[in-house]
Structures are given as C-alpha cells and as structure tokens.
C-alpha cells in the first residue's frame, strides 16, 4: 500500500479542495483585454453548457 505523501494526498492521488468563488471582474483585471474577453466568453459558454450542474 502506498503511504500519503507530504501534501497529504492518499494513494488515490485525489482529495477534496474547497475554492471560494472569485468574480470574473477581479480575474479580468489581471489579464490583458483580449484574454479577459476570451475568459468572459468561455465563462458564458460554460454557464450555458453546465446549467444546473455542480462542478
């Protein structure tokens, strides 16, 4: 049986991680305008595709 590594990940290599949501506007401020627009378009598409699902 494999032992847990230094990060606490078990033999399966997976663990639950909680990530707090961050507004797109905050993230967009870190990108150049072209990439910010691309991110916003991708987020819109993901919302439509994943509507009602939990990821």
ABEGO torsion letter per residue (X at the ends): XBBBBAAGBBAAGBBBBBBBBBBAAAAAAABBAAAAAAAAAAAAAAAAAABGBBX
